[in-house]
């Protein structure tokens, strides 16, 4: 805010990016009370086309000097731009997964360089690559060593769920978390429960033949949503009613496995019938302004427990939240991605940061089946440097970013044979044209989720340093593919967020 004020004093404008639409209400209120609402413009995907157009015109006319919004707000026509700020810079949402596949941080760097203005990246858990650049002096590092309001860091405790099971506790809540929630309700203090899976159950399986019910368009298990009594695919939106018998063997022994936010909410209501609860996940925030309503309700209507996915992790400030429970800390650890440890550490550290932000001390309980994992232990200590050193050493050894780039060339189409032939052709071209000393080129393989929306998915993974020469060769490769008039869609993504 002070940096933006300095820019305004010089009659310059400012762009501030935030990762999650749910953060914007809090930030807008804070900025409006300091700078006045007329100086602010807000840009994000939940605005209607008309609202976005009105905001855009206000910026263009110079009426709004400060632009706050998600990734695309970076392209706002701010007159005489003086500073760009990217809050929670580690967040995945700054990288566009759809064409054009740009990274807002790279675009911001380019704009800042051209306009000769500062770019500020802020985070309590910086992206490993960003921190590495700061370490080698490529960008300047500024450290804030104290929490806002000089609040104490919360006490973080790790609960081993294997031990809970051994002691006969089959509930989603460990005994310690149950006791602390009970205590919080008595003390009229608030609790946030974090579980990064929406829905009721993760998958449905027949115990007779082992068949898992999958989406008919995608090679992915369907998620059970109890309130609608439907099975849904979170990739293509396909849904179907819950079967009473297995479609494979006709058995009635169909069982729900795994757990999601709906099931957690149900369990909480059963164990704490007098507690007021509210849930925040993609299923509850589809309507316009629903983010704001949920957060306002939680803060102003004495709601005891907020249950949510990663939406509740990001930067929210609730003075009366003294307890945070990470119900299943392992969900991000077991994904097929080299950043699984980093994402686990960031998520747990960020969710821990929601507790005890004012005068009352905070408490955090992390439930896990892997209590000695280094990312979970570092999150317990809230020690970024300890995590960074271990992760950096592993990535150097395995040749992952920041020590190289990962390029994923994706192939998708309805004809498997066409994909196989084209990917083999592209692989041959890359082997002939890219420098073998600089690049490791993997063979074409099916993607981990090899079918989405009735389209097969294959990929070639490259490890190396993307420079102008490599970019030129990749561009020629794409042009050659398009000249073939193939039915296979080919995309190239550098350091993608999603390796699935």
C-alpha positions, 0 to 999 in steps of 0.5 A: 500500500505504501509503494502504491501511495508513492506511485500515486504521488508521482501521478502514476498508476498501479496493478496488483494481482491476487491469485484467487477471486475470493481474496478480492473482497477483503483486499478491495475493502482495505484499499477502498478505506485507504485510497477511496473506492473511485480510484480502484478498478476490479477485474476478474472472471466473475464480472459480467462482460458489461461490468468488465467493459465499464471498469476497462473504460474507467481505467482507460480514461484515467479515472481508476489509478489502481487495478486489482484483479486476477491474472488477466488484470495485468493487461489493463490499459493503466495510464503511466503505470508506476508499479506491478505487485503480484501477491502470493506469487507462488500460486499456480493460478498465475500460469494460464493452462489454456492457449495462450499458455502464458505465465503472468510473472513472465509477462509482468517482468517484460512489462516492468522492464520495458516501462522501467518500473519495479515489479514486486513479488510477494509470498510467505512461501515463495516459488522455489524458482523465484527464491532461487533467482533471488539467491543467485542475485537475479532479483532482489530479496526483501525479507519481512521477519515478523507477522502482521500485528507482531502476532505470534506464530501458531503452535503446529501439531502433527497427528499420525493417522496410522496411530489413530487407526491403531487406537480404534479411531476410524473417524475423519477427525483425530481425537486431538482435533475433535477435542480442540474443535469442542474447546473452540465452540465452547470459547466462541472461537472459530475453526477452519477445516481444510480438505483439498477434495470436493464432493462426498467420496473420491470414488465408488468401487464394487467390492465383488469385482473391483470395478471402479466407476469411471467417466464414459468420456474421460479415464478418471473415476467419478466423484460422488456428490451426496446432496445431489445424489449424483456421480460427477466427472470433475474434468468434463462435467459428465454426471450420472445417477448412483447405480444400485448394482455394479454395471460390470458384474451385477453385484450390489456390493457397491462401496464409497471410498475416499473423502471430500468436503461434503462428507467432512461437513456431514461428519462435523454436523453429526459430531457437533450437532449444535455447531454452525458450519459453512462450506466453501468449495467450487460447488458452493461458489458457482453463483455470482458474489457467492465467495463474498457471501460465504466469507461475510457470513463466516466472519459476521454471523458467528459461524463456528466452523468453515470447511473448505478446499484450497480457497480457504487457504489463501490470505484471508484474515479472520481475527477470531480464527484460533484453530485450523485443521488440515484433515488429510495433509497427504492429498497433494503428496501422492500426485504425479508431479515433481512439485508435489512436496513444494505444493504440500509445504506451501498449502500447509504453511498457508493454511496454518497462517490463517490461525491466531492472526490477532491477539489470541494465540492460534493452534494448527493440527495437521493430520497425516499418514506420513508424519516424517515427510520433510515437507510436512515437518518443515510446515510444522516448523513454518521454516521455509529455508529448511524446506527450500534447502532440501527441495533444492538439493533434490531438484538439482540431483534430478534435473528439475526447475530451477536447474532446467526447464520442462517442456511438455508437448501434448497430443490429443485426438479421437484416433489413437493410431494418428496420435501414435504416428504423429508423436513418433514423427515429432519425437524423431524431428526433435531428436534430429534438431535439438542439441543432445547435450542440452536436452533430454527427450523422452519417448512419446507416452500416454498422459497419466490421465490418458482420455478426457472428453472422449479424446486420447492424450499422449505427451513427449517430455523434454528436459533442458534450457529453453533459449531462443534457439530451442524456441525456434526449433519448437516453433518450426515443429509446430508449423510442420505439424499444422501443415499436415492438416492432422486431426490431432491437436498439438500443444507446447507448454513450458514448465506447466502447472499440471503434469497430468 
